[in-house]
């Protein structure tokens, strides 16, 4: 089968022929229809080594997928051959930028027939990250105020919609060109941190940061007593004086994936999809020059 692989840090990504995947116990093999990726994956340790530290190249990147179950591993229950599914692949196994990939069944959720594969492939990492940041770690509740950095991005745009739907007052940040997009997603206020002063915002209950660096450092002072600073960028160097600071990595959650799909069907949630490119163009999509607003999705099947 065809897949995008990375062999060493100098060679970069390439479309190659690789063996069909093996379905281990409790796995399914998915025929991938659409896949998502994170541009920073070549820098992740799990791209190069398995959990025991052994070299696993050539490896297949991409950890979001939507497709159809092609095969069940021994002992797999809850899914059937031919079923439409979407979800996450394991960080330390071959990923979704391939015609077929093996995935733990528990990391997948059934995909309703009226959600297309491109939309579904944009949901797993961004949607689960946004939910877990806001509600599992940030404990956001109706009537509270949340500040979302990078609110026009793939995570931030879903976080704005989820927070608004929960009854929170949403302040989004981003570049000036993103103002209309973020306000259109449901934010009540918008701020460009490069041109305006974060300190003028006053205390907020939750900060969701996807940027790190100076913006993350300055955000700690904005969290009111008992509030939470949540980031996926890096462990915080500065912590809120009277609140919590949380750095986390998204975790698979079948029930939450199903909930996100229901929200998409109900019109309450819309992932911001940018370019849709064929598998052969995936290497170019990783480069900064190949990126577009919204999440790039690779159409495989």
Secondary structure, 3 states (H helix, E strand, C coil): CEEEEECCCCCCEEEEECCCCCCCCCEEEEEEEEEECCHHHHHCHHHCECCCCCECCCECCCCEEEEEEEEECCCCCCCCCCCEEEEECCCCCCCCCECEEEEEHHHEEECCCCCCHHHHHCCHHHHHHHHHHHHHHCCCCCCCEEEECCCCCHHHHHHHHHHHHCCCEEEEECCHHHHHHHHHHCCCEEECCCCCCHHHHCCEEEEEECCCHHHHHHHHHHEEEEEEEEECCCCCCCCCCCCEEEECCCCCCHHHHHHHHHHHHCCCCCCCEEEEEEHHHHHHHHCHHHCCCCEEEEECC
